Amino acid sequence: MDPVSHGIIFWLIIGGIAGALAGRVVDGGGFGIIIDIIVGIVGAFIGGWLGGVLGLHLGAGIIGSLITAFIGAVILLFIVRLFSGGRARQL
């Protein structure tokens, strides 16, 4: 397996876990596995950006990536649900 596809699989797994966990924390339910993965991946970018802006570094490796993605996914889900007025749960 080449490094590029390995990285994509890694981010899909981390994104899926982070998105699923964030979906359970924010309002008790997720959007479904595909959307949870997307939210987790986008959340990883948000968490990484926010951590860089604030000067926070949660470490490297799987645990640091998971925590960063989880925090970003929670922020993203909170914003989505805030603006959707609760309708996002029905998707």
Biopython code that builds the backbone (N, CA, C, O; Angstrom):
import numpy as np
from Bio.PDB.StructureBuilder import StructureBuilder

atoms = [
    (1, "MET", "N", (0.852, -1.178, 0.000)),
    (1, "MET", "CA", (0.000, 0.000, 0.000)),
    (1, "MET", "C", (0.896, 1.239, 0.000)),
    (1, "MET", "O", (1.799, 1.371, 0.826)),
    (2, "ASP", "N", (0.628, 2.132, -0.933)),
    (2, "ASP", "CA", (1.459, 3.329, -1.019)),
    (2, "ASP", "C", (1.102, 4.329, 0.082)),
    (2, "ASP", "O", (-0.004, 4.277, 0.619)),
    (3, "PRO", "N", (2.019, 5.236, 0.425)),
    (3, "PRO", "CA", (1.795, 6.174, 1.523)),
    (3, "PRO", "C", (0.597, 7.091, 1.335)),
    (3, "PRO", "O", (-0.042, 7.474, 2.315)),
    (4, "VAL", "N", (0.280, 7.449, 0.102)),
    (4, "VAL", "CA", (-0.849, 8.361, -0.124)),
    (4, "VAL", "C", (-2.158, 7.683, 0.233)),
    (4, "VAL", "O", (-2.968, 8.254, 0.963)),
    (5, "SER", "N", (-2.382, 6.471, -0.270)),
    (5, "SER", "CA", (-3.634, 5.784, 0.049)),
    (5, "SER", "C", (-3.677, 5.407, 1.521)),
    (5, "SER", "O", (-4.755, 5.363, 2.113)),
    (6, "HIS", "N", (-2.520, 5.132, 2.126)),
    (6, "HIS", "CA", (-2.475, 4.841, 3.554)),
    (6, "HIS", "C", (-2.928, 6.066, 4.341)),
    (6, "HIS", "O", (-3.674, 5.933, 5.312)),
    (7, "GLY", "N", (-2.489, 7.256, 3.938)),
    (7, "GLY", "CA", (-2.886, 8.491, 4.602)),
    (7, "GLY", "C", (-4.374, 8.769, 4.461)),
    (7, "GLY", "O", (-5.014, 9.237, 5.403)),
    (8, "ILE", "N", (-4.922, 8.484, 3.296)),
    (8, "ILE", "CA", (-6.354, 8.693, 3.074)),
    (8, "ILE", "C", (-7.165, 7.746, 3.957)),
    (8, "ILE", "O", (-8.154, 8.152, 4.567)),
    (9, "ILE", "N", (-6.750, 6.506, 4.019)),
    (9, "ILE", "CA", (-7.455, 5.538, 4.870)),
    (9, "ILE", "C", (-7.351, 5.949, 6.333)),
    (9, "ILE", "O", (-8.329, 5.850, 7.075)),
    (10, "PHE", "N", (-6.190, 6.404, 6.750)),
    (10, "PHE", "CA", (-5.992, 6.878, 8.123)),
    (10, "PHE", "C", (-6.959, 8.006, 8.448)),
    (10, "PHE", "O", (-7.618, 7.979, 9.487)),
    (11, "TRP", "N", (-7.049, 9.011, 7.556)),
    (11, "TRP", "CA", (-7.933, 10.141, 7.819)),
    (11, "TRP", "C", (-9.402, 9.749, 7.772)),
    (11, "TRP", "O", (-10.212, 10.328, 8.496)),
    (12, "LEU", "N", (-9.764, 8.783, 6.942)),
    (12, "LEU", "CA", (-11.148, 8.291, 6.938)),
    (12, "LEU", "C", (-11.487, 7.613, 8.264)),
    (12, "LEU", "O", (-12.573, 7.807, 8.809)),
    (13, "ILE", "N", (-10.562, 6.828, 8.770)),
    (13, "ILE", "CA", (-10.798, 6.156, 10.050)),
    (13, "ILE", "C", (-10.856, 7.160, 11.190)),
    (13, "ILE", "O", (-11.785, 7.132, 11.997)),
    (14, "ILE", "N", (-9.868, 8.048, 11.263)),
    (14, "ILE", "CA", (-9.857, 9.077, 12.310)),
    (14, "ILE", "C", (-11.086, 9.977, 12.182)),
    (14, "ILE", "O", (-11.726, 10.308, 13.180)),
    (15, "GLY", "N", (-11.412, 10.372, 10.947)),
    (15, "GLY", "CA", (-12.589, 11.214, 10.714)),
    (15, "GLY", "C", (-13.870, 10.520, 11.124)),
    (15, "GLY", "O", (-14.751, 11.139, 11.721)),
    (16, "GLY", "N", (-13.982, 9.246, 10.812)),
    (16, "GLY", "CA", (-15.175, 8.492, 11.191)),
    (16, "GLY", "C", (-15.330, 8.385, 12.693)),
    (16, "GLY", "O", (-16.423, 8.574, 13.228)),
    (17, "ILE", "N", (-14.239, 8.084, 13.372)),
    (17, "ILE", "CA", (-14.290, 7.969, 14.831)),
    (17, "ILE", "C", (-14.600, 9.323, 15.463)),
    (17, "ILE", "O", (-15.474, 9.424, 16.324)),
    (18, "ALA", "N", (-13.888, 10.355, 15.040)),
    (18, "ALA", "CA", (-14.100, 11.696, 15.605)),
    (18, "ALA", "C", (-15.500, 12.207, 15.307)),
    (18, "ALA", "O", (-16.148, 12.781, 16.183)),
    (19, "GLY", "N", (-15.974, 12.008, 14.086)),
    (19, "GLY", "CA", (-17.318, 12.457, 13.724)),
    (19, "GLY", "C", (-18.398, 11.714, 14.482)),
    (19, "GLY", "O", (-19.381, 12.317, 14.913)),
    (20, "ALA", "N", (-18.227, 10.402, 14.651)),
    (20, "ALA", "CA", (-19.211, 9.616, 15.397)),
    (20, "ALA", "C", (-19.249, 10.033, 16.864)),
    (20, "ALA", "O", (-20.325, 10.185, 17.442)),
    (21, "LEU", "N", (-18.082, 10.218, 17.462)),
    (21, "LEU", "CA", (-18.026, 10.661, 18.856)),
    (21, "LEU", "C", (-18.624, 12.060, 19.017)),
    (21, "LEU", "O", (-19.382, 12.313, 19.953)),
    (22, "ALA", "N", (-18.280, 12.955, 18.105)),
    (22, "ALA", "CA", (-18.798, 14.322, 18.182)),
    (22, "ALA", "C", (-20.312, 14.335, 17.991)),
    (22, "ALA", "O", (-21.013, 15.111, 18.640)),
    (23, "GLY", "N", (-20.818, 13.478, 17.101)),
    (23, "GLY", "CA", (-22.257, 13.387, 16.889)),
    (23, "GLY", "C", (-22.998, 12.940, 18.121)),
    (23, "GLY", "O", (-24.141, 13.342, 18.340)),
    (24, "ARG", "N", (-22.359, 12.102, 18.940)),
    (24, "ARG", "CA", (-22.980, 11.637, 20.183)),
    (24, "ARG", "C", (-22.928, 12.708, 21.270)),
    (24, "ARG", "O", (-23.838, 12.811, 22.091)),
    (25, "VAL", "N", (-21.856, 13.503, 21.270)),
    (25, "VAL", "CA", (-21.679, 14.526, 22.293)),
    (25, "VAL", "C", (-22.583, 15.728, 22.035)),
    (25, "VAL", "O", (-23.196, 16.259, 22.961)),
    (26, "VAL", "N", (-22.664, 16.154, 20.785)),
    (26, "VAL", "CA", (-23.479, 17.320, 20.431)),
    (26, "VAL", "C", (-24.885, 16.842, 20.114)),
    (26, "VAL", "O", (-25.124, 16.275, 19.047)),
    (27, "ASP", "N", (-25.795, 17.060, 21.010)),
    (27, "ASP", "CA", (-27.207, 16.761, 20.830)),
    (27, "ASP", "C", (-27.528, 15.273, 20.771)),
    (27, "ASP", "O", (-28.637, 14.908, 20.379)),
    (28, "GLY", "N", (-26.602, 14.409, 21.143)),
    (28, "GLY", "CA", (-26.904, 13.004, 21.323)),
    (28, "GLY", "C", (-27.053, 12.135, 20.092)),
    (28, "GLY", "O", (-27.372, 10.956, 20.243)),
    (29, "GLY", "N", (-26.848, 12.625, 18.908)),
    (29, "GLY", "CA", (-26.978, 11.777, 17.725)),
    (29, "GLY", "C", (-26.227, 12.334, 16.542)),
    (29, "GLY", "O", (-26.047, 13.546, 16.425)),
    (30, "GLY", "N", (-25.787, 11.452, 15.665)),
    (30, "GLY", "CA", (-25.047, 11.873, 14.491)),
    (30, "GLY", "C", (-25.946, 12.006, 13.281)),
    (30, "GLY", "O", (-27.167, 11.896, 13.389)),
    (31, "PHE", "N", (-25.345, 12.243, 12.133)),
    (31, "PHE", "CA", (-26.058, 12.398, 10.865)),
    (31, "PHE", "C", (-26.049, 11.115, 10.047)),
    (31, "PHE", "O", (-26.708, 11.054, 9.009)),
    (32, "GLY", "N", (-25.340, 10.112, 10.471)),
    (32, "GLY", "CA", (-25.113, 8.916, 9.677)),
    (32, "GLY", "C", (-23.620, 8.802, 9.415)),
    (32, "GLY", "O", (-22.901, 9.798, 9.497)),
    (33, "ILE", "N", (-23.147, 7.613, 9.103)),
    (33, "ILE", "CA", (-21.714, 7.354, 9.047)),
    (33, "ILE", "C", (-20.995, 8.189, 7.988)),
    (33, "ILE", "O", (-19.893, 8.675, 8.242)),
    (34, "ILE", "N", (-21.589, 8.366, 6.813)),
    (34, "ILE", "CA", (-20.908, 9.125, 5.758)),
    (34, "ILE", "C", (-20.754, 10.589, 6.154)),
    (34, "ILE", "O", (-19.664, 11.149, 6.034)),
    (35, "ILE", "N", (-21.811, 11.202, 6.615)),
    (35, "ILE", "CA", (-21.745, 12.610, 7.033)),
    (35, "ILE", "C", (-20.867, 12.751, 8.261)),
    (35, "ILE", "O", (-20.140, 13.737, 8.385)),
    (36, "ASP", "N", (-20.918, 11.770, 9.188)),
    (36, "ASP", "CA", (-20.051, 11.819, 10.360)),
    (36, "ASP", "C", (-18.571, 11.780, 9.959)),
    (36, "ASP", "O", (-17.751, 12.475, 10.560)),
    (37, "ILE", "N", (-18.229, 10.983, 8.961)),
    (37, "ILE", "CA", (-16.853, 10.936, 8.482)),
    (37, "ILE", "C", (-16.460, 12.282, 7.893)),
    (37, "ILE", "O", (-15.377, 12.794, 8.176)),
    (38, "ILE", "N", (-17.339, 12.857, 7.074)),
    (38, "ILE", "CA", (-17.051, 14.164, 6.468)),
    (38, "ILE", "C", (-16.897, 15.230, 7.543)),
    (38, "ILE", "O", (-15.977, 16.047, 7.489)),
    (39, "VAL", "N", (-17.806, 15.220, 8.527)),
    (39, "VAL", "CA", (-17.725, 16.182, 9.628)),
    (39, "VAL", "C", (-16.423, 15.985, 10.401)),
    (39, "VAL", "O", (-15.788, 16.960, 10.801)),
    (40, "GLY", "N", (-16.023, 14.737, 10.612)),
    (40, "GLY", "CA", (-14.773, 14.469, 11.313)),
    (40, "GLY", "C", (-13.558, 14.955, 10.557)),
    (40, "GLY", "O", (-12.633, 15.501, 11.159)),
    (41, "ILE", "N", (-13.542, 14.767, 9.240)),
    (41, "ILE", "CA", (-12.406, 15.215, 8.425)),
    (41, "ILE", "C", (-12.349, 16.739, 8.389)),
    (41, "ILE", "O", (-11.286, 17.328, 8.583)),
    (42, "VAL", "N", (-13.493, 17.375, 8.141)),
    (42, "VAL", "CA", (-13.526, 18.846, 8.155)),
    (42, "VAL", "C", (-13.191, 19.349, 9.557)),
    (42, "VAL", "O", (-12.497, 20.352, 9.722)),
    (43, "GLY", "N", (-13.697, 18.635, 10.561)),
    (43, "GLY", "CA", (-13.384, 18.990, 11.948)),
    (43, "GLY", "C", (-11.907, 18.908, 12.254)),
    (43, "GLY", "O", (-11.393, 19.696, 13.048)),
    (44, "ALA", "N", (-11.213, 17.961, 11.635)),
    (44, "ALA", "CA", (-9.766, 17.855, 11.828)),
    (44, "ALA", "C", (-9.063, 19.108, 11.321)),
    (44, "ALA", "O", (-8.139, 19.613, 11.958)),
    (45, "PHE", "N", (-9.507, 19.603, 10.170)),
    (45, "PHE", "CA", (-8.922, 20.838, 9.646)),
    (45, "PHE", "C", (-9.247, 22.021, 10.552)),
    (45, "PHE", "O", (-8.382, 22.852, 10.828)),
    (46, "ILE", "N", (-10.487, 22.095, 11.012)),
    (46, "ILE", "CA", (-10.879, 23.186, 11.912)),
    (46, "ILE", "C", (-10.095, 23.108, 13.215)),
    (46, "ILE", "O", (-9.572, 24.114, 13.695)),
    (47, "GLY", "N", (-10.015, 21.904, 13.787)),
    (47, "GLY", "CA", (-9.278, 21.727, 15.034)),
    (47, "GLY", "C", (-7.801, 22.039, 14.879)),
    (47, "GLY", "O", (-7.198, 22.662, 15.753)),
    (48, "GLY", "N", (-7.216, 21.608, 13.765)),
    (48, "GLY", "CA", (-5.805, 21.905, 13.511)),
    (48, "GLY", "C", (-5.561, 23.388, 13.332)),
    (48, "GLY", "O", (-4.591, 23.932, 13.859)),
    (49, "TRP", "N", (-6.447, 24.048, 12.583)),
    (49, "TRP", "CA", (-6.318, 25.490, 12.375)),
    (49, "TRP", "C", (-6.488, 26.232, 13.701)),
    (49, "TRP", "O", (-5.686, 27.102, 14.041)),
    (50, "LEU", "N", (-7.539, 25.880, 14.447)),
    (50, "LEU", "CA", (-7.819, 26.557, 15.707)),
    (50, "LEU", "C", (-6.688, 26.334, 16.713)),
    (50, "LEU", "O", (-6.302, 27.251, 17.437)),
    (51, "GLY", "N", (-6.168, 25.119, 16.751)),
    (51, "GLY", "CA", (-5.041, 24.838, 17.641)),
    (51, "GLY", "C", (-3.824, 25.665, 17.289)),
    (51, "GLY", "O", (-3.124, 26.155, 18.175)),
    (52, "GLY", "N", (-3.560, 25.828, 15.979)),
    (52, "GLY", "CA", (-2.436, 26.643, 15.546)),
    (52, "GLY", "C", (-2.614, 28.106, 15.893)),
    (52, "GLY", "O", (-1.668, 28.771, 16.316)),
    (53, "VAL", "N", (-3.836, 28.612, 15.713)),
    (53, "VAL", "CA", (-4.124, 30.019, 16.023)),
    (53, "VAL", "C", (-3.973, 30.280, 17.522)),
    (53, "VAL", "O", (-3.448, 31.315, 17.933)),
    (54, "LEU", "N", (-4.439, 29.333, 18.328)),
    (54, "LEU", "CA", (-4.393, 29.498, 19.781)),
    (54, "LEU", "C", (-3.059, 29.056, 20.387)),
    (54, "LEU", "O", (-2.820, 29.250, 21.579)),
    (55, "GLY", "N", (-2.196, 28.465, 19.567)),
    (55, "GLY", "CA", (-0.911, 28.003, 20.071)),
    (55, "GLY", "C", (-0.998, 26.709, 20.861)),
    (55, "GLY", "O", (-0.109, 26.414, 21.660)),
    (56, "LEU", "N", (-2.053, 25.932, 20.652)),
    (56, "LEU", "CA", (-2.227, 24.656, 21.353)),
    (56, "LEU", "C", (-1.737, 23.521, 20.470)),
    (56, "LEU", "O", (-2.067, 23.455, 19.286)),
    (57, "HIS", "N", (-0.959, 22.640, 21.049)),
    (57, "HIS", "CA", (-0.475, 21.472, 20.321)),
    (57, "HIS", "C", (-0.798, 20.250, 21.163)),
    (57, "HIS", "O", (-0.268, 20.086, 22.261)),
    (58, "LEU", "N", (-1.669, 19.391, 20.645)),
    (58, "LEU", "CA", (-2.141, 18.240, 21.403)),
    (58, "LEU", "C", (-1.282, 17.008, 21.203)),
    (58, "LEU", "O", (-1.636, 15.929, 21.679)),
    (59, "GLY", "N", (-0.197, 17.138, 20.531)),
    (59, "GLY", "CA", (0.698, 16.016, 20.313)),
    (59, "GLY", "C", (0.531, 15.425, 18.930)),
    (59, "GLY", "O", (-0.367, 15.796, 18.174)),
    (60, "ALA", "N", (1.406, 14.508, 18.624)),
    (60, "ALA", "CA", (1.384, 13.862, 17.318)),
    (60, "ALA", "C", (0.846, 12.446, 17.472)),
    (60, "ALA", "O", (0.615, 11.968, 18.582)),
    (61, "GLY", "N", (0.656, 11.803, 16.363)),
    (61, "GLY", "CA", (0.195, 10.423, 16.387)),
    (61, "GLY", "C", (-1.315, 10.307, 16.341)),
    (61, "GLY", "O", (-2.037, 11.282, 16.134)),
    (62, "ILE", "N", (-1.760, 9.099, 16.538)),
    (62, "ILE", "CA", (-3.188, 8.799, 16.414)),
    (62, "ILE", "C", (-4.012, 9.512, 17.477)),
    (62, "ILE", "O", (-5.049, 10.093, 17.159)),
    (63, "ILE", "N", (-3.575, 9.481, 18.724)),
    (63, "ILE", "CA", (-4.354, 10.092, 19.809)),
    (63, "ILE", "C", (-4.456, 11.608, 19.623)),
    (63, "ILE", "O", (-5.540, 12.175, 19.766)),
    (64, "GLY", "N", (-3.352, 12.258, 19.311)),
    (64, "GLY", "CA", (-3.373, 13.707, 19.079)),
    (64, "GLY", "C", (-4.256, 14.071, 17.900)),
    (64, "GLY", "O", (-4.996, 15.054, 17.954)),
    (65, "SER", "N", (-4.182, 13.278, 16.824)),
    (65, "SER", "CA", (-5.027, 13.519, 15.647)),
    (65, "SER", "C", (-6.493, 13.325, 15.982)),
    (65, "SER", "O", (-7.340, 14.105, 15.548)),
    (66, "LEU", "N", (-6.796, 12.295, 16.750)),
    (66, "LEU", "CA", (-8.182, 12.013, 17.122)),
    (66, "LEU", "C", (-8.758, 13.115, 18.001)),
    (66, "LEU", "O", (-9.897, 13.539, 17.806)),
    (67, "ILE", "N", (-7.979, 13.573, 18.958)),
    (67, "ILE", "CA", (-8.450, 14.652, 19.841)),
    (67, "ILE", "C", (-8.662, 15.936, 19.051)),
    (67, "ILE", "O", (-9.667, 16.623, 19.233)),
    (68, "THR", "N", (-7.718, 16.259, 18.178)),
    (68, "THR", "CA", (-7.839, 17.461, 17.350)),
    (68, "THR", "C", (-9.067, 17.383, 16.453)),
    (68, "THR", "O", (-9.841, 18.337, 16.370)),
    (69, "ALA", "N", (-9.249, 16.246, 15.780)),
    (69, "ALA", "CA", (-10.403, 16.065, 14.895)),
    (69, "ALA", "C", (-11.702, 16.098, 15.682)),
    (69, "ALA", "O", (-12.693, 16.659, 15.215)),
    (70, "PHE", "N", (-11.712, 15.507, 16.863)),
    (70, "PHE", "CA", (-12.912, 15.490, 17.703)),
    (70, "PHE", "C", (-13.311, 16.901, 18.119)),
    (70, "PHE", "O", (-14.478, 17.279, 18.012)),
    (71, "ILE", "N", (-12.349, 17.673, 18.588)),
    (71, "ILE", "CA", (-12.653, 19.050, 19.004)),
    (71, "ILE", "C", (-13.181, 19.866, 17.832)),
    (71, "ILE", "O", (-14.168, 20.589, 17.970)),
    (72, "GLY", "N", (-12.529, 19.752, 16.678)),
    (72, "GLY", "CA", (-13.006, 20.466, 15.494)),
    (72, "GLY", "C", (-14.377, 20.010, 15.047)),
    (72, "GLY", "O", (-15.197, 20.831, 14.635)),
    (73, "ALA", "N", (-14.647, 18.697, 15.121)),
    (73, "ALA", "CA", (-15.951, 18.167, 14.722)),
    (73, "ALA", "C", (-17.051, 18.628, 15.670)),
    (73, "ALA", "O", (-18.162, 18.926, 15.232)),
    (74, "VAL", "N", (-16.753, 18.687, 16.962)),
    (74, "VAL", "CA", (-17.734, 19.193, 17.931)),
    (74, "VAL", "C", (-18.069, 20.646, 17.625)),
    (74, "VAL", "O", (-19.237, 21.033, 17.636)),
    (75, "ILE", "N", (-17.049, 21.448, 17.353)),
    (75, "ILE", "CA", (-17.278, 22.856, 17.015)),
    (75, "ILE", "C", (-18.125, 22.964, 15.748)),
    (75, "ILE", "O", (-19.080, 23.740, 15.697)),
    (76, "LEU", "N", (-17.772, 22.184, 14.727)),
    (76, "LEU", "CA", (-18.519, 22.216, 13.469)),
    (76, "LEU", "C", (-19.968, 21.780, 13.665)),
    (76, "LEU", "O", (-20.877, 22.436, 13.157)),
    (77, "LEU", "N", (-20.200, 20.688, 14.391)),
    (77, "LEU", "CA", (-21.572, 20.228, 14.629)),
    (77, "LEU", "C", (-22.377, 21.230, 15.439)),
    (77, "LEU", "O", (-23.562, 21.437, 15.177)),
    (78, "PHE", "N", (-21.741, 21.848, 16.417)),
    (78, "PHE", "CA", (-22.428, 22.858, 17.210)),
    (78, "PHE", "C", (-22.885, 24.016, 16.326)),
    (78, "PHE", "O", (-24.013, 24.491, 16.458)),
    (79, "ILE", "N", (-22.009, 24.473, 15.424)),
    (79, "ILE", "CA", (-22.349, 25.579, 14.525)),
    (79, "ILE", "C", (-23.457, 25.157, 13.561)),
    (79, "ILE", "O", (-24.406, 25.911, 13.344)),
    (80, "VAL", "N", (-23.348, 23.959, 12.979)),
    (80, "VAL", "CA", (-24.366, 23.479, 12.041)),
    (80, "VAL", "C", (-25.717, 23.380, 12.734)),
    (80, "VAL", "O", (-26.723, 23.826, 12.183)),
    (81, "ARG", "N", (-25.757, 22.816, 13.908)),
    (81, "ARG", "CA", (-27.030, 22.658, 14.617)),
    (81, "ARG", "C", (-27.563, 23.977, 15.128)),
    (81, "ARG", "O", (-28.775, 24.152, 15.249)),
    (82, "LEU", "N", (-26.672, 24.912, 15.432)),
    (82, "LEU", "CA", (-27.096, 26.239, 15.868)),
    (82, "LEU", "C", (-27.843, 26.956, 14.750)),
    (82, "LEU", "O", (-28.883, 27.570, 14.987)),
    (83, "PHE", "N", (-27.308, 26.877, 13.519)),
    (83, "PHE", "CA", (-27.912, 27.566, 12.404)),
    (83, "PHE", "C", (-29.055, 26.786, 11.752)),
    (83, "PHE", "O", (-29.871, 27.371, 11.041)),
    (84, "SER", "N", (-29.121, 25.491, 11.983)),
    (84, "SER", "CA", (-30.195, 24.708, 11.351)),
    (84, "SER", "C", (-31.442, 24.650, 12.220)),
    (84, "SER", "O", (-32.484, 24.171, 11.774)),
    (85, "GLY", "N", (-31.349, 25.128, 13.443)),
    (85, "GLY", "CA", (-32.518, 25.152, 14.330)),
    (85, "GLY", "C", (-33.036, 23.778, 14.683)),
    (85, "GLY", "O", (-34.238, 23.610, 14.886)),
    (86, "GLY", "N", (-32.156, 22.781, 14.761)),
    (86, "GLY", "CA", (-32.562, 21.430, 15.125)),
    (86, "GLY", "C", (-32.956, 20.568, 13.948)),
    (86, "GLY", "O", (-33.160, 19.365, 14.108)),
    (87, "ARG", "N", (-33.069, 21.163, 12.749)),
    (87, "ARG", "CA", (-33.458, 20.376, 11.567)),
    (87, "ARG", "C", (-32.383, 19.412, 11.133)),
    (87, "ARG", "O", (-32.684, 18.431, 10.454)),
    (88, "ALA", "N", (-31.128, 19.656, 11.501)),
    (88, "ALA", "CA", (-30.015, 18.808, 11.045)),
    (88, "ALA", "C", (-30.157, 17.390, 11.552)),
    (88, "ALA", "O", (-29.661, 16.466, 10.907)),
    (89, "ARG", "N", (-30.803, 17.184, 12.662)),
    (89, "ARG", "CA", (-30.988, 15.856, 13.231)),
    (89, "ARG", "C", (-31.818, 14.970, 12.330)),
    (89, "ARG", "O", (-31.694, 13.747, 12.395)),
    (90, "GLN", "N", (-32.657, 15.544, 11.495)),
    (90, "GLN", "CA", (-33.545, 14.774, 10.621)),
    (90, "GLN", "C", (-32.870, 14.344, 9.338)),
    (90, "GLN", "O", (-33.460, 13.562, 8.592)),
    (91, "LEU", "N", (-31.663, 14.809, 9.032)),
    (91, "LEU", "CA", (-30.970, 14.441, 7.808)),
    (91, "LEU", "C", (-30.535, 13.007, 7.833)),
    (91, "LEU", "O", (-29.932, 12.528, 6.873)),
]
sb = StructureBuilder()
sb.init_structure("model")
sb.init_model(0)
sb.init_chain("A")
sb.init_seg("    ")
for serial, (resi, resn, name, xyz) in enumerate(atoms, 1):
    if name == "N":
        sb.init_residue(resn, " ", resi, " ")
    sb.init_atom(name, np.array(xyz, "f"), 0.0, 1.0, " ", f" {name:<3s}", serial, name[0])
structure = sb.get_structure()
